[in-house]
């Protein structure tokens, strides 16, 4: 059963003007390293990560704030290179409240030209 769906669309160039401090405040060290490894497309990767975070929060029915910090939602890549969401802190608590302890999170990220988009589906297991 689907417990939540979220989608987000972001302009990639939004991250061109971000200072290193702001990037470090929002993104994890692994995310920044991943983006820096493809310097020509670093902003596109950051936009992908941002869109994924926002889509996840929409699927959870929350937002960033006192309950959920930027660092509570991050993107990692599995051995095949596919993105996966990693939840901690308040985001992990919100997921448990929404869909229980056996929830499955599906994520799809894409980018085209100046835009990045992500879709997140949270599936509650019976």
C-alpha positions as CSV (number, residue, x, y, z in Angstrom):
1,X,0.0,0.0,0.0
2,X,1.3,3.5,-0.9
3,X,1.7,5.6,2.2
4,X,3.2,8.7,0.5
5,X,4.2,10.2,-2.8
6,X,6.4,13.3,-3.4
7,X,7.8,15.0,-6.4
8,X,10.1,18.0,-6.8
9,X,11.6,20.0,-9.7
10,X,14.7,22.2,-9.3
11,X,16.6,24.6,-11.5
12,X,20.2,23.3,-11.5
13,X,21.8,26.8,-11.8
14,X,20.3,27.7,-8.4
15,X,23.3,26.1,-6.8
16,X,26.0,28.0,-8.7
17,X,25.8,30.9,-6.2
18,X,25.9,28.9,-3.1
19,X,28.9,29.3,-0.9
20,X,31.0,26.4,0.3
21,X,29.6,27.0,3.8
22,X,26.0,26.8,2.7
23,X,26.7,23.6,0.7
24,X,28.4,22.0,3.7
25,X,25.4,22.9,5.8
26,X,22.9,21.3,3.5
27,X,24.7,18.4,1.8
28,X,26.6,15.5,3.3
29,X,30.4,15.0,2.8
30,X,29.7,12.0,0.5
31,X,27.2,14.0,-1.6
32,X,29.7,16.9,-2.0
33,X,32.5,14.4,-2.9
34,X,30.2,12.8,-5.5
35,X,29.4,16.1,-7.0
36,X,33.0,17.3,-7.0
37,X,34.1,14.1,-8.8
38,X,32.1,15.3,-11.8
39,X,33.1,19.0,-11.6
40,X,31.6,19.9,-14.9
41,X,28.2,18.8,-13.6
42,X,28.5,19.5,-9.9
43,X,25.5,21.8,-9.7
44,X,23.4,19.3,-11.5
45,X,24.3,16.6,-9.0
46,X,23.5,19.0,-6.1
47,X,20.2,19.8,-7.7
48,X,19.4,16.1,-8.0
49,X,20.2,15.6,-4.3
50,X,18.1,18.7,-3.4
51,X,15.1,17.5,-5.5
52,X,15.3,14.0,-3.9
53,X,15.3,15.5,-0.4
54,X,12.3,17.7,-1.2
55,X,10.4,14.8,-2.8
56,X,11.1,12.7,0.2
57,X,9.8,15.3,2.6
58,X,6.7,15.7,0.5
59,X,6.1,11.9,0.6
60,X,6.6,12.0,4.4
61,X,4.1,14.9,4.6
62,X,6.7,17.1,6.5
63,X,9.2,19.7,5.7
64,X,12.6,20.8,7.1
65,X,12.5,22.6,10.4
66,X,12.8,21.8,14.1
67,X,11.8,18.1,13.6
68,X,13.8,17.3,10.5
69,X,17.2,18.8,9.7
70,X,18.9,18.9,6.3
71,X,21.3,16.1,7.4
72,X,18.3,13.8,8.2
73,X,17.8,13.1,4.5
74,X,20.7,12.2,2.2
75,X,21.3,10.3,-1.0
76,X,23.8,7.5,-1.3
77,X,24.5,5.3,-4.3
78,X,24.4,1.5,-4.2
79,X,26.9,-0.8,-5.8
80,X,25.1,-0.5,-9.2
81,X,25.2,3.3,-9.0
82,X,21.5,3.7,-8.3
83,X,20.5,6.4,-5.8
84,X,19.0,5.5,-2.5
85,X,17.6,7.6,0.3
86,X,19.2,7.4,3.7
87,X,17.0,8.7,6.5
88,X,18.2,9.6,10.0
89,X,16.9,11.5,13.0
90,X,13.5,13.2,12.6
91,X,13.1,11.9,9.0
92,X,13.5,8.3,10.2
93,X,10.9,8.9,13.0
94,X,8.5,10.5,10.5
95,X,8.9,7.4,8.2
96,X,8.2,5.0,11.1
97,X,5.0,7.0,12.1
98,X,3.8,7.1,8.5
99,X,4.5,3.6,7.3
100,X,5.9,1.5,10.1
101,X,9.2,-0.2,10.5
102,X,9.1,-2.2,7.3
103,X,8.5,0.6,4.9
104,X,10.1,0.6,1.4
105,X,11.2,3.9,-0.2
106,X,11.4,4.1,-4.0
107,X,13.2,7.0,-5.6
108,X,13.7,8.1,-9.2
109,X,15.9,11.1,-10.1
110,X,16.3,12.6,-13.5
111,X,17.8,15.8,-15.0
112,X,17.5,17.4,-18.4
113,X,19.0,20.6,-19.5
114,X,18.6,23.2,-16.7
115,X,16.3,21.1,-14.5
116,X,16.5,18.2,-12.0
117,X,13.5,16.2,-10.8
118,X,12.9,13.5,-8.3
119,X,9.9,11.3,-7.3
120,X,9.7,9.4,-4.1
121,X,7.1,6.7,-3.2
122,X,6.8,5.3,0.3
123,X,5.3,1.9,0.4
124,X,3.9,0.5,3.6
125,X,4.2,-3.2,4.0
126,X,1.3,-5.2,5.4
